[in-house]
Amino acid sequence: MDERLLQRLDADEEVRRIGRSAVLRRAAADYLQRRHARQVSDAYTRAYGRGKGLDEDFAGWEHEGAWPEP
């Protein structure tokens, strides 16, 4: 890791309080969680977001769903 980045990290109040390793573990976990969410979102987009709508087996049913009022 870049020495300058480590110095900036070590100067942070939270890093001094809980430790560099704890902050880096949390950063890595956050990154992996965001990456997983992005992969799931991308998979949904690939599966449903191409503008094809529902399969022909469901033609005519697009507006039949009922959503509860908020």
N, CA, C, O and CB atoms as a CASP TS submission, in Angstrom:
PFRMAT TS
TARGET T0000
AUTHOR 0000-0000-0000
METHOD Language model
MODEL 1
PARENT N/A
ATOM      1  N   MET     1       0.848  -1.168   0.000  1.00  0.00           N
ATOM      2  CA  MET     1       0.000   0.000   0.000  1.00  0.00           C
ATOM      3  C   MET     1       0.895   1.233   0.000  1.00  0.00           C
ATOM      4  O   MET     1       1.964   1.244   0.610  1.00  0.00           O
ATOM      5  CB  MET     1      -0.965  -0.003   1.218  1.00  0.00           C
ATOM      6  N   ASP     2       0.447   2.242  -0.678  1.00  0.00           N
ATOM      7  CA  ASP     2       1.183   3.491  -0.782  1.00  0.00           C
ATOM      8  C   ASP     2       1.461   4.081   0.605  1.00  0.00           C
ATOM      9  O   ASP     2       0.558   4.191   1.435  1.00  0.00           O
ATOM     10  CB  ASP     2       0.405   4.493  -1.640  1.00  0.00           C
ATOM     11  N   GLU     3       2.709   4.454   0.841  1.00  0.00           N
ATOM     12  CA  GLU     3       3.123   4.976   2.154  1.00  0.00           C
ATOM     13  C   GLU     3       2.349   6.238   2.529  1.00  0.00           C
ATOM     14  O   GLU     3       1.958   6.404   3.684  1.00  0.00           O
ATOM     15  CB  GLU     3       4.628   5.273   2.156  1.00  0.00           C
ATOM     16  N   ARG     4       2.130   7.113   1.575  1.00  0.00           N
ATOM     17  CA  ARG     4       1.380   8.354   1.841  1.00  0.00           C
ATOM     18  C   ARG     4      -0.049   8.040   2.284  1.00  0.00           C
ATOM     19  O   ARG     4      -0.574   8.673   3.200  1.00  0.00           O
ATOM     20  CB  ARG     4       1.358   9.257   0.583  1.00  0.00           C
ATOM     21  N   LEU     5      -0.668   7.070   1.636  1.00  0.00           N
ATOM     22  CA  LEU     5      -2.025   6.669   2.009  1.00  0.00           C
ATOM     23  C   LEU     5      -2.043   6.090   3.419  1.00  0.00           C
ATOM     24  O   LEU     5      -2.949   6.387   4.197  1.00  0.00           O
ATOM     25  CB  LEU     5      -2.582   5.643   1.005  1.00  0.00           C
ATOM     26  N   LEU     6      -1.061   5.276   3.751  1.00  0.00           N
ATOM     27  CA  LEU     6      -0.970   4.731   5.110  1.00  0.00           C
ATOM     28  C   LEU     6      -0.802   5.840   6.148  1.00  0.00           C
ATOM     29  O   LEU     6      -1.398   5.778   7.223  1.00  0.00           O
ATOM     30  CB  LEU     6       0.198   3.743   5.209  1.00  0.00           C
ATOM     31  N   GLN     7       0.001   6.843   5.835  1.00  0.00           N
ATOM     32  CA  GLN     7       0.175   7.963   6.756  1.00  0.00           C
ATOM     33  C   GLN     7      -1.135   8.703   6.974  1.00  0.00           C
ATOM     34  O   GLN     7      -1.478   9.053   8.103  1.00  0.00           O
ATOM     35  CB  GLN     7       1.239   8.924   6.232  1.00  0.00           C
ATOM     36  N   ARG     8      -1.860   8.937   5.900  1.00  0.00           N
ATOM     37  CA  ARG     8      -3.162   9.606   6.030  1.00  0.00           C
ATOM     38  C   ARG     8      -4.130   8.757   6.827  1.00  0.00           C
ATOM     39  O   ARG     8      -4.888   9.270   7.651  1.00  0.00           O
ATOM     40  CB  ARG     8      -3.753   9.914   4.652  1.00  0.00           C
ATOM     41  N   LEU     9      -4.103   7.468   6.582  1.00  0.00           N
ATOM     42  CA  LEU     9      -4.973   6.551   7.316  1.00  0.00           C
ATOM     43  C   LEU     9      -4.623   6.554   8.798  1.00  0.00           C
ATOM     44  O   LEU     9      -5.506   6.657   9.649  1.00  0.00           O
ATOM     45  CB  LEU     9      -4.863   5.128   6.747  1.00  0.00           C
ATOM     46  N   ASP    10      -3.349   6.443   9.100  1.00  0.00           N
ATOM     47  CA  ASP    10      -2.908   6.416  10.494  1.00  0.00           C
ATOM     48  C   ASP    10      -3.186   7.724  11.236  1.00  0.00           C
ATOM     49  O   ASP    10      -3.273   7.731  12.464  1.00  0.00           O
ATOM     50  CB  ASP    10      -1.432   6.110  10.553  1.00  0.00           C
ATOM     51  N   ALA    11      -3.324   8.821  10.506  1.00  0.00           N
ATOM     52  CA  ALA    11      -3.606  10.112  11.134  1.00  0.00           C
ATOM     53  C   ALA    11      -5.086  10.262  11.496  1.00  0.00           C
ATOM     54  O   ALA    11      -5.451  11.175  12.237  1.00  0.00           O
ATOM     55  CB  ALA    11      -3.183  11.245  10.207  1.00  0.00           C
ATOM     56  N   ASP    12      -5.922   9.388  10.988  1.00  0.00           N
ATOM     57  CA  ASP    12      -7.354   9.479  11.249  1.00  0.00           C
ATOM     58  C   ASP    12      -7.674   9.089  12.692  1.00  0.00           C
ATOM     59  O   ASP    12      -7.112   8.136  13.233  1.00  0.00           O
ATOM     60  CB  ASP    12      -8.131   8.586  10.274  1.00  0.00           C
ATOM     61  N   GLU    13      -8.582   9.841  13.296  1.00  0.00           N
ATOM     62  CA  GLU    13      -8.942   9.623  14.701  1.00  0.00           C
ATOM     63  C   GLU    13      -9.524   8.233  14.945  1.00  0.00           C
ATOM     64  O   GLU    13      -9.152   7.570  15.914  1.00  0.00           O
ATOM     65  CB  GLU    13      -9.939  10.677  15.149  1.00  0.00           C
ATOM     66  N   GLU    14     -10.422   7.790  14.089  1.00  0.00           N
ATOM     67  CA  GLU    14     -11.032   6.472  14.274  1.00  0.00           C
ATOM     68  C   GLU    14     -10.000   5.354  14.118  1.00  0.00           C
ATOM     69  O   GLU    14     -10.034   4.365  14.850  1.00  0.00           O
ATOM     70  CB  GLU    14     -12.177   6.272  13.274  1.00  0.00           C
ATOM     71  N   VAL    15      -9.096   5.514  13.174  1.00  0.00           N
ATOM     72  CA  VAL    15      -8.047   4.508  12.978  1.00  0.00           C
ATOM     73  C   VAL    15      -7.174   4.426  14.228  1.00  0.00           C
ATOM     74  O   VAL    15      -6.809   3.331  14.656  1.00  0.00           O
ATOM     75  CB  VAL    15      -7.182   4.846  11.731  1.00  0.00           C
ATOM     76  N   ARG    16      -6.838   5.570  14.813  1.00  0.00           N
ATOM     77  CA  ARG    16      -6.036   5.552  16.043  1.00  0.00           C
ATOM     78  C   ARG    16      -6.803   4.891  17.183  1.00  0.00           C
ATOM     79  O   ARG    16      -6.210   4.227  18.033  1.00  0.00           O
ATOM     80  CB  ARG    16      -5.627   6.983  16.442  1.00  0.00           C
ATOM     81  N   ARG    17      -8.123   5.073  17.198  1.00  0.00           N
ATOM     82  CA  ARG    17      -8.923   4.515  18.292  1.00  0.00           C
ATOM     83  C   ARG    17      -9.129   3.005  18.155  1.00  0.00           C
ATOM     84  O   ARG    17      -8.955   2.271  19.128  1.00  0.00           O
ATOM     85  CB  ARG    17     -10.274   5.209  18.351  1.00  0.00           C
ATOM     86  N   ILE    18      -9.499   2.530  16.951  1.00  0.00           N
ATOM     87  CA  ILE    18      -9.833   1.109  16.820  1.00  0.00           C
ATOM     88  C   ILE    18      -8.763   0.295  16.096  1.00  0.00           C
ATOM     89  O   ILE    18      -8.797  -0.935  16.123  1.00  0.00           O
ATOM     90  CB  ILE    18     -11.138   0.964  16.091  1.00  0.00           C
ATOM     91  N   GLY    19      -7.820   0.968  15.455  1.00  0.00           N
ATOM     92  CA  GLY    19      -6.725   0.268  14.794  1.00  0.00           C
ATOM     93  C   GLY    19      -6.882   0.192  13.296  1.00  0.00           C
ATOM     94  O   GLY    19      -7.990   0.111  12.766  1.00  0.00           O
ATOM     95  N   ARG    20      -5.747   0.221  12.627  1.00  0.00           N
ATOM     96  CA  ARG    20      -5.710   0.175  11.169  1.00  0.00           C
ATOM     97  C   ARG    20      -6.336  -1.102  10.629  1.00  0.00           C
ATOM     98  O   ARG    20      -7.106  -1.055   9.670  1.00  0.00           O
ATOM     99  CB  ARG    20      -4.279   0.296  10.678  1.00  0.00           C
ATOM    100  N   SER    21      -6.016  -2.240  11.233  1.00  0.00           N
ATOM    101  CA  SER    21      -6.540  -3.515  10.740  1.00  0.00           C
ATOM    102  C   SER    21      -8.061  -3.556  10.801  1.00  0.00           C
ATOM    103  O   SER    21      -8.704  -4.053   9.876  1.00  0.00           O
ATOM    104  CB  SER    21      -5.958  -4.672  11.545  1.00  0.00           C
ATOM    105  N   ALA    22      -8.641  -3.041  11.878  1.00  0.00           N
ATOM    106  CA  ALA    22     -10.100  -3.038  12.012  1.00  0.00           C
ATOM    107  C   ALA    22     -10.735  -2.185  10.917  1.00  0.00           C
ATOM    108  O   ALA    22     -11.745  -2.574  10.330  1.00  0.00           O
ATOM    109  CB  ALA    22     -10.517  -2.518  13.406  1.00  0.00           C
ATOM    110  N   VAL    23     -10.151  -1.035  10.646  1.00  0.00           N
ATOM    111  CA  VAL    23     -10.686  -0.153   9.610  1.00  0.00           C
ATOM    112  C   VAL    23     -10.530  -0.796   8.236  1.00  0.00           C
ATOM    113  O   VAL    23     -11.447  -0.723   7.418  1.00  0.00           O
ATOM    114  CB  VAL    23      -9.980   1.219   9.644  1.00  0.00           C
ATOM    115  N   LEU    24      -9.408  -1.411   7.973  1.00  0.00           N
ATOM    116  CA  LEU    24      -9.194  -2.056   6.679  1.00  0.00           C
ATOM    117  C   LEU    24     -10.107  -3.271   6.503  1.00  0.00           C
ATOM    118  O   LEU    24     -10.592  -3.519   5.399  1.00  0.00           O
ATOM    119  CB  LEU    24      -7.729  -2.477   6.535  1.00  0.00           C
ATOM    120  N   ARG    25     -10.349  -4.033   7.579  1.00  0.00           N
ATOM    121  CA  ARG    25     -11.294  -5.159   7.505  1.00  0.00           C
ATOM    122  C   ARG    25     -12.683  -4.651   7.147  1.00  0.00           C
ATOM    123  O   ARG    25     -13.359  -5.216   6.288  1.00  0.00           O
ATOM    124  CB  ARG    25     -11.338  -5.936   8.848  1.00  0.00           C
ATOM    125  N   ARG    26     -13.106  -3.568   7.819  1.00  0.00           N
ATOM    126  CA  ARG    26     -14.429  -3.003   7.551  1.00  0.00           C
ATOM    127  C   ARG    26     -14.496  -2.476   6.119  1.00  0.00           C
ATOM    128  O   ARG    26     -15.500  -2.672   5.435  1.00  0.00           O
ATOM    129  CB  ARG    26     -14.755  -1.872   8.558  1.00  0.00           C
ATOM    130  N   ALA    27     -13.443  -1.813   5.663  1.00  0.00           N
ATOM    131  CA  ALA    27     -13.419  -1.299   4.288  1.00  0.00           C
ATOM    132  C   ALA    27     -13.513  -2.440   3.275  1.00  0.00           C
ATOM    133  O   ALA    27     -14.225  -2.332   2.276  1.00  0.00           O
ATOM    134  CB  ALA    27     -12.137  -0.479   4.043  1.00  0.00           C
ATOM    135  N   ALA    28     -12.803  -3.517   3.532  1.00  0.00           N
ATOM    136  CA  ALA    28     -12.845  -4.668   2.627  1.00  0.00           C
ATOM    137  C   ALA    28     -14.235  -5.303   2.627  1.00  0.00           C
ATOM    138  O   ALA    28     -14.751  -5.657   1.567  1.00  0.00           O
ATOM    139  CB  ALA    28     -11.781  -5.711   3.031  1.00  0.00           C
ATOM    140  N   ALA    29     -14.840  -5.450   3.796  1.00  0.00           N
ATOM    141  CA  ALA    29     -16.186  -6.018   3.888  1.00  0.00           C
ATOM    142  C   ALA    29     -17.196  -5.133   3.177  1.00  0.00           C
ATOM    143  O   ALA    29     -18.065  -5.638   2.467  1.00  0.00           O
ATOM    144  CB  ALA    29     -16.593  -6.207   5.354  1.00  0.00           C
ATOM    145  N   ASP    30     -17.095  -3.819   3.355  1.00  0.00           N
ATOM    146  CA  ASP    30     -17.989  -2.880   2.672  1.00  0.00           C
ATOM    147  C   ASP    30     -17.830  -2.988   1.159  1.00  0.00           C
ATOM    148  O   ASP    30     -18.816  -3.006   0.422  1.00  0.00           O
ATOM    149  CB  ASP    30     -17.711  -1.437   3.133  1.00  0.00           C
ATOM    150  N   TYR    31     -16.588  -3.059   0.709  1.00  0.00           N
ATOM    151  CA  TYR    31     -16.320  -3.182  -0.726  1.00  0.00           C
ATOM    152  C   TYR    31     -16.956  -4.461  -1.286  1.00  0.00           C
ATOM    153  O   TYR    31     -17.619  -4.429  -2.323  1.00  0.00           O
ATOM    154  CB  TYR    31     -14.794  -3.181  -0.992  1.00  0.00           C
ATOM    155  N   LEU    32     -16.749  -5.577  -0.594  1.00  0.00           N
ATOM    156  CA  LEU    32     -17.291  -6.850  -1.078  1.00  0.00           C
ATOM    157  C   LEU    32     -18.813  -6.838  -1.081  1.00  0.00           C
ATOM    158  O   LEU    32     -19.431  -7.395  -1.988  1.00  0.00           O
ATOM    159  CB  LEU    32     -16.782  -8.009  -0.219  1.00  0.00           C
ATOM    160  N   GLN    33     -19.423  -6.216  -0.087  1.00  0.00           N
ATOM    161  CA  GLN    33     -20.879  -6.125  -0.031  1.00  0.00           C
ATOM    162  C   GLN    33     -21.406  -5.271  -1.191  1.00  0.00           C
ATOM    163  O   GLN    33     -22.376  -5.652  -1.846  1.00  0.00           O
ATOM    164  CB  GLN    33     -21.332  -5.536   1.324  1.00  0.00           C
ATOM    165  N   ARG    34     -20.777  -4.124  -1.447  1.00  0.00           N
ATOM    166  CA  ARG    34     -21.194  -3.272  -2.566  1.00  0.00           C
ATOM    167  C   ARG    34     -21.000  -3.990  -3.903  1.00  0.00           C
ATOM    168  O   ARG    34     -21.842  -3.892  -4.796  1.00  0.00           O
ATOM    169  CB  ARG    34     -20.403  -1.948  -2.556  1.00  0.00           C
ATOM    170  N   ARG    35     -19.892  -4.707  -4.032  1.00  0.00           N
ATOM    171  CA  ARG    35     -19.617  -5.442  -5.272  1.00  0.00           C
ATOM    172  C   ARG    35     -20.667  -6.517  -5.506  1.00  0.00           C
ATOM    173  O   ARG    35     -21.142  -6.691  -6.628  1.00  0.00           O
ATOM    174  CB  ARG    35     -18.217  -6.074  -5.229  1.00  0.00           C
ATOM    175  N   HIS    36     -21.030  -7.241  -4.449  1.00  0.00           N
ATOM    176  CA  HIS    36     -22.053  -8.281  -4.568  1.00  0.00           C
ATOM    177  C   HIS    36     -23.399  -7.662  -4.965  1.00  0.00           C
ATOM    178  O   HIS    36     -24.090  -8.183  -5.841  1.00  0.00           O
ATOM    179  CB  HIS    36     -22.190  -9.064  -3.237  1.00  0.00           C
ATOM    180  N   ALA    37     -23.767  -6.554  -4.318  1.00  0.00           N
ATOM    181  CA  ALA    37     -25.026  -5.885  -4.648  1.00  0.00           C
ATOM    182  C   ALA    37     -25.020  -5.431  -6.103  1.00  0.00           C
ATOM    183  O   ALA    37     -26.035  -5.545  -6.790  1.00  0.00           O
ATOM    184  CB  ALA    37     -25.264  -4.682  -3.713  1.00  0.00           C
ATOM    185  N   ARG    38     -23.887  -4.916  -6.577  1.00  0.00           N
ATOM    186  CA  ARG    38     -23.768  -4.474  -7.961  1.00  0.00           C
ATOM    187  C   ARG    38     -23.899  -5.671  -8.918  1.00  0.00           C
ATOM    188  O   ARG    38     -24.524  -5.557  -9.973  1.00  0.00           O
ATOM    189  CB  ARG    38     -22.419  -3.748  -8.179  1.00  0.00           C
ATOM    190  N   GLN    39     -23.310  -6.814  -8.548  1.00  0.00           N
ATOM    191  CA  GLN    39     -23.403  -8.001  -9.397  1.00  0.00           C
ATOM    192  C   GLN    39     -24.848  -8.491  -9.484  1.00  0.00           C
ATOM    193  O   GLN    39     -25.313  -8.871 -10.559  1.00  0.00           O
ATOM    194  CB  GLN    39     -22.493  -9.122  -8.860  1.00  0.00           C
ATOM    195  N   VAL    40     -25.557  -8.481  -8.354  1.00  0.00           N
ATOM    196  CA  VAL    40     -26.962  -8.892  -8.351  1.00  0.00           C
ATOM    197  C   VAL    40     -27.787  -7.934  -9.202  1.00  0.00           C
ATOM    198  O   VAL    40     -28.621  -8.361 -10.000  1.00  0.00           O
ATOM    199  CB  VAL    40     -27.517  -8.945  -6.907  1.00  0.00           C
ATOM    200  N   SER    41     -27.547  -6.631  -9.027  1.00  0.00           N
ATOM    201  CA  SER    41     -28.268  -5.627  -9.814  1.00  0.00           C
ATOM    202  C   SER    41     -27.994  -5.811 -11.304  1.00  0.00           C
ATOM    203  O   SER    41     -28.911  -5.736 -12.121  1.00  0.00           O
ATOM    204  CB  SER    41     -27.871  -4.207  -9.371  1.00  0.00           C
ATOM    205  N   ASP    42     -26.748  -6.048 -11.651  1.00  0.00           N
ATOM    206  CA  ASP    42     -26.388  -6.267 -13.059  1.00  0.00           C
ATOM    207  C   ASP    42     -27.068  -7.515 -13.609  1.00  0.00           C
ATOM    208  O   ASP    42     -27.502  -7.525 -14.761  1.00  0.00           O
ATOM    209  CB  ASP    42     -24.863  -6.391 -13.213  1.00  0.00           C
ATOM    210  N   ALA    43     -27.166  -8.566 -12.801  1.00  0.00           N
ATOM    211  CA  ALA    43     -27.828  -9.794 -13.233  1.00  0.00           C
ATOM    212  C   ALA    43     -29.312  -9.543 -13.489  1.00  0.00           C
ATOM    213  O   ALA    43     -29.864 -10.036 -14.473  1.00  0.00           O
ATOM    214  CB  ALA    43     -27.647 -10.901 -12.180  1.00  0.00           C
ATOM    215  N   TYR    44     -29.963  -8.776 -12.605  1.00  0.00           N
ATOM    216  CA  TYR    44     -31.365  -8.427 -12.830  1.00  0.00           C
ATOM    217  C   TYR    44     -31.524  -7.605 -14.106  1.00  0.00           C
ATOM    218  O   TYR    44     -32.452  -7.826 -14.884  1.00  0.00           O
ATOM    219  CB  TYR    44     -31.924  -7.652 -11.629  1.00  0.00           C
ATOM    220  N   THR    45     -30.623  -6.665 -14.310  1.00  0.00           N
ATOM    221  CA  THR    45     -30.696  -5.834 -15.511  1.00  0.00           C
ATOM    222  C   THR    45     -30.538  -6.688 -16.764  1.00  0.00           C
ATOM    223  O   THR    45     -31.270  -6.510 -17.738  1.00  0.00           O
ATOM    224  CB  THR    45     -29.618  -4.735 -15.476  1.00  0.00           C
ATOM    225  N   ARG    46     -29.580  -7.618 -16.737  1.00  0.00           N
ATOM    226  CA  ARG    46     -29.393  -8.504 -17.892  1.00  0.00           C
ATOM    227  C   ARG    46     -30.635  -9.358 -18.126  1.00  0.00           C
ATOM    228  O   ARG    46     -31.030  -9.587 -19.270  1.00  0.00           O
ATOM    229  CB  ARG    46     -28.160  -9.408 -17.686  1.00  0.00           C
ATOM    230  N   ALA    47     -31.252  -9.829 -17.037  1.00  0.00           N
ATOM    231  CA  ALA    47     -32.389 -10.735 -17.174  1.00  0.00           C
ATOM    232  C   ALA    47     -33.680 -10.011 -17.526  1.00  0.00           C
ATOM    233  O   ALA    47     -34.470 -10.513 -18.326  1.00  0.00           O
ATOM    234  CB  ALA    47     -32.581 -11.510 -15.902  1.00  0.00           C
ATOM    235  N   TYR    48     -33.905  -8.838 -16.939  1.00  0.00           N
ATOM    236  CA  TYR    48     -35.201  -8.187 -17.083  1.00  0.00           C
ATOM    237  C   TYR    48     -35.145  -6.801 -17.712  1.00  0.00           C
ATOM    238  O   TYR    48     -36.189  -6.240 -18.047  1.00  0.00           O
ATOM    239  CB  TYR    48     -35.846  -8.087 -15.756  1.00  0.00           C
ATOM    240  N   GLY    49     -33.983  -6.249 -17.876  1.00  0.00           N
ATOM    241  CA  GLY    49     -33.895  -4.853 -18.273  1.00  0.00           C
ATOM    242  C   GLY    49     -33.656  -4.586 -19.734  1.00  0.00           C
ATOM    243  O   GLY    49     -33.271  -3.471 -20.087  1.00  0.00           O
ATOM    244  N   ARG    50     -33.858  -5.524 -20.573  1.00  0.00           N
ATOM    245  CA  ARG    50     -33.590  -5.308 -21.989  1.00  0.00           C
ATOM    246  C   ARG    50     -34.799  -4.771 -22.745  1.00  0.00           C
ATOM    247  O   ARG    50     -34.757  -4.651 -23.969  1.00  0.00           O
ATOM    248  CB  ARG    50     -33.132  -6.592 -22.621  1.00  0.00           C
ATOM    249  N   GLY    51     -35.863  -4.450 -22.042  1.00  0.00           N
ATOM    250  CA  GLY    51     -37.033  -3.871 -22.678  1.00  0.00           C
ATOM    251  C   GLY    51     -37.907  -4.866 -23.417  1.00  0.00           C
ATOM    252  O   GLY    51     -38.797  -4.468 -24.168  1.00  0.00           O
ATOM    253  N   LYS    52     -37.669  -6.149 -23.216  1.00  0.00           N
ATOM    254  CA  LYS    52     -38.454  -7.164 -23.907  1.00  0.00           C
ATOM    255  C   LYS    52     -39.815  -7.367 -23.244  1.00  0.00           C
ATOM    256  O   LYS    52     -40.744  -7.877 -23.870  1.00  0.00           O
ATOM    257  CB  LYS    52     -37.689  -8.482 -23.948  1.00  0.00           C
ATOM    258  N   GLY    53     -39.930  -6.971 -21.986  1.00  0.00           N
ATOM    259  CA  GLY    53     -41.183  -7.195 -21.274  1.00  0.00           C
ATOM    260  C   GLY    53     -41.331  -8.654 -20.892  1.00  0.00           C
ATOM    261  O   GLY    53     -40.357  -9.405 -20.839  1.00  0.00           O
ATOM    262  N   LEU    54     -42.553  -9.032 -20.631  1.00  0.00           N
ATOM    263  CA  LEU    54     -42.820 -10.410 -20.244  1.00  0.00           C
ATOM    264  C   LEU    54     -42.816 -11.313 -21.467  1.00  0.00           C
ATOM    265  O   LEU    54     -43.040 -10.861 -22.590  1.00  0.00           O
ATOM    266  CB  LEU    54     -44.161 -10.515 -19.507  1.00  0.00           C
ATOM    267  N   ASP    55     -42.563 -12.565 -21.241  1.00  0.00           N
ATOM    268  CA  ASP    55     -42.584 -13.565 -22.293  1.00  0.00           C
ATOM    269  C   ASP    55     -43.980 -13.632 -22.908  1.00  0.00           C
ATOM    270  O   ASP    55     -44.953 -13.233 -22.267  1.00  0.00           O
ATOM    271  CB  ASP    55     -42.158 -14.944 -21.746  1.00  0.00           C
ATOM    272  N   GLU    56     -44.093 -14.121 -24.119  1.00  0.00           N
ATOM    273  CA  GLU    56     -45.393 -14.180 -24.803  1.00  0.00           C
ATOM    274  C   GLU    56     -46.412 -15.018 -24.032  1.00  0.00           C
ATOM    275  O   GLU    56     -47.616 -14.829 -24.205  1.00  0.00           O
ATOM    276  CB  GLU    56     -45.219 -14.750 -26.208  1.00  0.00           C
ATOM    277  N   ASP    57     -45.949 -15.940 -23.185  1.00  0.00           N
ATOM    278  CA  ASP    57     -46.884 -16.718 -22.368  1.00  0.00           C
ATOM    279  C   ASP    57     -47.670 -15.830 -21.408  1.00  0.00           C
ATOM    280  O   ASP    57     -48.754 -16.204 -20.959  1.00  0.00           O
ATOM    281  CB  ASP    57     -46.132 -17.789 -21.581  1.00  0.00           C
ATOM    282  N   PHE    58     -47.128 -14.655 -21.094  1.00  0.00           N
ATOM    283  CA  PHE    58     -47.761 -13.752 -20.142  1.00  0.00           C
ATOM    284  C   PHE    58     -48.324 -12.504 -20.818  1.00  0.00           C
ATOM    285  O   PHE    58     -48.661 -11.532 -20.142  1.00  0.00           O
ATOM    286  CB  PHE    58     -46.768 -13.352 -19.072  1.00  0.00           C
ATOM    287  N   ALA    59     -48.426 -12.525 -22.127  1.00  0.00           N
ATOM    288  CA  ALA    59     -48.931 -11.367 -22.862  1.00  0.00           C
ATOM    289  C   ALA    59     -50.317 -10.994 -22.351  1.00  0.00           C
ATOM    290  O   ALA    59     -51.177 -11.855 -22.165  1.00  0.00           O
ATOM    291  CB  ALA    59     -48.974 -11.655 -24.381  1.00  0.00           C
ATOM    292  N   GLY    60     -50.520  -9.701 -22.127  1.00  0.00           N
ATOM    293  CA  GLY    60     -51.803  -9.211 -21.643  1.00  0.00           C
ATOM    294  C   GLY    60     -51.902  -9.116 -20.129  1.00  0.00           C
ATOM    295  O   GLY    60     -52.855  -8.534 -19.611  1.00  0.00           O
ATOM    296  N   TRP    61     -50.950  -9.668 -19.419  1.00  0.00           N
ATOM    297  CA  TRP    61     -50.991  -9.671 -17.952  1.00  0.00           C
ATOM    298  C   TRP    61     -50.120  -8.579 -17.333  1.00  0.00           C
ATOM    299  O   TRP    61     -50.040  -8.478 -16.109  1.00  0.00           O
ATOM    300  CB  TRP    61     -50.551 -11.023 -17.429  1.00  0.00           C
ATOM    301  N   GLU    62     -49.472  -7.766 -18.152  1.00  0.00           N
ATOM    302  CA  GLU    62     -48.518  -6.784 -17.642  1.00  0.00           C
ATOM    303  C   GLU    62     -49.103  -5.844 -16.597  1.00  0.00           C
ATOM    304  O   GLU    62     -48.402  -5.440 -15.670  1.00  0.00           O
ATOM    305  CB  GLU    62     -47.978  -5.981 -18.773  1.00  0.00           C
ATOM    306  N   HIS    63     -50.364  -5.494 -16.734  1.00  0.00           N
ATOM    307  CA  HIS    63     -50.972  -4.494 -15.848  1.00  0.00           C
ATOM    308  C   HIS    63     -51.947  -5.112 -14.860  1.00  0.00           C
ATOM    309  O   HIS    63     -52.747  -4.397 -14.256  1.00  0.00           O
ATOM    310  CB  HIS    63     -51.684  -3.438 -16.666  1.00  0.00           C
ATOM    311  N   GLU    64     -51.896  -6.408 -14.688  1.00  0.00           N
ATOM    312  CA  GLU    64     -52.837  -7.103 -13.806  1.00  0.00           C
ATOM    313  C   GLU    64     -52.367  -7.201 -12.368  1.00  0.00           C
ATOM    314  O   GLU    64     -53.155  -7.557 -11.492  1.00  0.00           O
ATOM    315  CB  GLU    64     -53.094  -8.474 -14.328  1.00  0.00           C
ATOM    316  N   GLY    65     -51.105  -6.898 -12.098  1.00  0.00           N
ATOM    317  CA  GLY    65     -50.599  -6.980 -10.736  1.00  0.00           C
ATOM    318  C   GLY    65     -51.198  -5.895  -9.853  1.00  0.00           C
ATOM    319  O   GLY    65     -51.487  -4.792 -10.317  1.00  0.00           O
ATOM    320  N   ALA    66     -51.380  -6.214  -8.598  1.00  0.00           N
ATOM    321  CA  ALA    66     -51.904  -5.236  -7.636  1.00  0.00           C
ATOM    322  C   ALA    66     -50.856  -5.014  -6.561  1.00  0.00           C
ATOM    323  O   ALA    66     -50.420  -5.954  -5.896  1.00  0.00           O
ATOM    324  CB  ALA    66     -53.257  -5.718  -7.007  1.00  0.00           C
ATOM    325  N   TRP    67     -50.458  -3.762  -6.398  1.00  0.00           N
ATOM    326  CA  TRP    67     -49.474  -3.408  -5.396  1.00  0.00           C
ATOM    327  C   TRP    67     -50.177  -2.733  -4.232  1.00  0.00           C
ATOM    328  O   TRP    67     -51.079  -1.921  -4.444  1.00  0.00           O
ATOM    329  CB  TRP    67     -48.380  -2.494  -5.987  1.00  0.00           C
ATOM    330  N   PRO    68     -49.781  -3.052  -3.007  1.00  0.00           N
ATOM    331  CA  PRO    68     -50.412  -2.405  -1.850  1.00  0.00           C
ATOM    332  C   PRO    68     -50.112  -0.910  -1.832  1.00  0.00           C
ATOM    333  O   PRO    68     -49.052  -0.473  -2.282  1.00  0.00           O
ATOM    334  CB  PRO    68     -49.931  -3.055  -0.539  1.00  0.00           C
ATOM    335  N   GLU    69     -51.036  -0.146  -1.317  1.00  0.00           N
ATOM    336  CA  GLU    69     -50.844   1.285  -1.164  1.00  0.00           C
ATOM    337  C   GLU    69     -49.846   1.535  -0.042  1.00  0.00           C
ATOM    338  O   GLU    69     -49.883   0.836   0.971  1.00  0.00           O
ATOM    339  CB  GLU    69     -52.187   1.999  -0.879  1.00  0.00           C
ATOM    340  N   PRO    70     -48.953   2.515  -0.193  1.00  0.00           N
ATOM    341  CA  PRO    70     -47.964   2.797   0.866  1.00  0.00           C
ATOM    342  C   PRO    70     -48.598   3.404   2.090  1.00  0.00           C
ATOM    343  O   PRO    70     -47.904   3.697   3.064  1.00  0.00           O
ATOM    344  CB  PRO    70     -46.885   3.725   0.352  1.00  0.00           C
TER
END
